[in-house]
């Protein structure tokens, strides 16, 4: 979230929850990764301790050199200093793509999701946990009203992105998705968690 992953999300919800409450999401999503992994928006590397023995390599993508240097200290990592809209990997080169609280802040989410599909091997999976547009009318109204301001203040973060729709429109087939509110302010804590394969 924010400029990717670890920048804005802890800031946004720290006033109402402990950062450790995100760990069950990390355990499920990151723990399901296999083989050669591309993590989009690796940030400072908070996910790295959650990768299991089935992972051979982690390529951590982030536009921030400083955060990549921090991530390299958190665990084994192949750092990629680049944007998600232009991933510097060959086509069909990774087994799993992981995004955690990242799609909200990528300027062109459709282009990024298309790039993720390009680098994924046939049969590979996208694993994601993101916050986004709520199904509740009152919450959606607030999200839509505050996002233009919040986006400017919070590194490009969009509270109102329909994550499932964005994934499908970029050519993915969602195979599993769970949604619901995390404890905290509703506009910022409606979560989409699941997996998808190229459609």
VENLINPE-V732203 format. One record per backbone hydrogen bond with DSSP energy under -1.0 kcal/mol. NH is the residue of the N-H (numbers start at 1). CO is the residue of the C=O. E is the energy in kcal/mol with one decimal. If there is no record, write none. Layout:
BEGIN
NH	CO	E
NH	CO	E
END
This chain:
BEGIN
4	1	-1.6
7	4	-1.3
12	8	-2.9
13	9	-2.1
14	10	-1.5
16	13	-1.6
17	13	-1.2
21	18	-2.2
22	19	-2.0
23	20	-1.5
26	22	-1.9
27	23	-3.1
28	24	-1.9
29	25	-2.8
30	26	-1.6
31	26	-1.1
33	30	-1.5
35	54	-2.8
37	57	-2.9
38	96	-2.7
39	59	-2.8
40	98	-2.5
41	61	-2.0
42	61	-2.1
45	42	-2.2
48	45	-1.0
50	47	-2.3
51	48	-1.4
55	52	-1.6
56	35	-1.4
57	35	-1.1
59	37	-3.4
60	78	-1.7
61	39	-2.8
62	80	-2.3
68	64	-1.9
69	65	-2.1
70	66	-1.7
71	67	-2.7
72	68	-2.1
74	71	-1.4
78	58	-2.9
80	60	-2.9
82	80	-1.2
86	83	-1.2
89	87	-1.9
92	118	-2.1
93	119	-2.0
94	119	-2.2
95	36	-2.5
96	36	-1.8
97	125	-2.5
98	38	-2.8
99	127	-2.3
101	129	-3.1
105	102	-1.8
112	108	-2.1
113	109	-2.7
114	110	-2.0
115	111	-2.2
116	112	-2.5
117	113	-1.8
118	114	-1.8
119	115	-2.0
121	94	-3.2
124	121	-2.5
125	95	-1.6
126	196	-3.2
127	97	-3.2
128	194	-2.5
129	99	-1.8
130	192	-2.5
132	190	-2.1
133	161	-2.2
140	136	-3.0
141	137	-2.3
142	138	-1.9
143	139	-2.9
144	140	-2.9
145	141	-1.9
146	142	-2.6
147	143	-2.0
150	146	-3.2
151	147	-3.2
153	149	-1.6
154	150	-2.5
156	151	-2.5
157	154	-1.2
158	104	-1.4
163	161	-1.4
166	162	-2.5
167	163	-2.2
168	164	-2.2
169	165	-2.8
171	168	-1.9
172	167	-1.5
173	197	-3.6
175	195	-1.8
176	195	-1.6
178	193	-3.1
180	191	-1.4
182	189	-2.7
188	185	-1.8
191	180	-3.2
192	130	-3.2
193	178	-2.8
194	128	-2.6
195	176	-2.1
196	126	-2.1
197	173	-2.3
199	171	-3.5
END
